[in-house]
Amino acid sequence: MKTTVEIPDSLFRAAKKHCAERGIPLRELFESGLRQALTQPRQAGRFRLKPFGFQGEGQLVHDWSRIREMIYEGRGGIPE
């Protein structure tokens, strides 16, 4: 089917350059882009971080060397 669409000149030039560099017709780029857009799963909306809080006495260790040891404990060693 033939149709007419309007796209910004800069996008059209970039598409033509892309096709020329890859040796493919512009039609193929449009088809593959449309297929990809139609088959990608739709995003479920904006990500929202759930509210959370802390309980207890807060950070008990204030020595960064010890904190680093605790982070990497059981994971193959301490980074240098």
N, C-alpha and C positions, 0 to 999 in steps of 0.2 A: 504494500500500500504506500502511496506517496502522500506526504503531508508537509506542511510548512510550520516551522517553529521559529521563535525569536529567541536568540541568545546574545549576550554581550559580545561585541567585536573582539575584545581581548580574549575571551574564552574560545571563540571560534578560531582565532589565530593560533592559540595554544594547542587546540585540538588538531588543526591542520599540520602543525609542526610535529606533534606527537606521531601522527599517522605517517608523515613523510619519513621520519627517523626509523620507523618500524616497518615501512613498506606495506602498510595495510590501508584499505579504503576507509574514508570517513564513515561510511555507512556501517562498516564492521565495528568501529569504535562506539557509535551510537547504539547499535544493537547489543553489544556486550555490556555497555553501561546500563541500559534499560533492564536487561535480564538480571544483572547483579542487583540493581535497586529493587526489583520486584521479588527476588528470592531471598534477600537478606531478612533475617528475623527483625521484627520491629522492636525498637527499644521500649522498655516498660515505663519510660518517663524519667524524670530527674531522680538522681540518687539522693537519698536523704539519710544522714547519719542519725541513728537512733540516740536519744538522750541517754546518758549514762552518768553514774556518779561513783565515787570511791568511798569505801568505808575503812576504818582503821586509823592508824596513827600517822599515815603518810610515809614518805620515803625515810627509811631507817638507816640506809647506807649512803654515805656522802662522799666516799672515796671512789673516784672514777676508775681507778685500776681494779678495784674490787667489783664494781658494777660491771665492767667489761668481762671480768672472769665469770661472773654469774650469768651473763647473757650467753657466753659461748660454752658454758659448762655442758658437757655431753654432746657437743657438736663438732668434735675434731680438733679442739685446741683453741688457744687464745691467739688472736691476730697480733702481729707485731707493730 
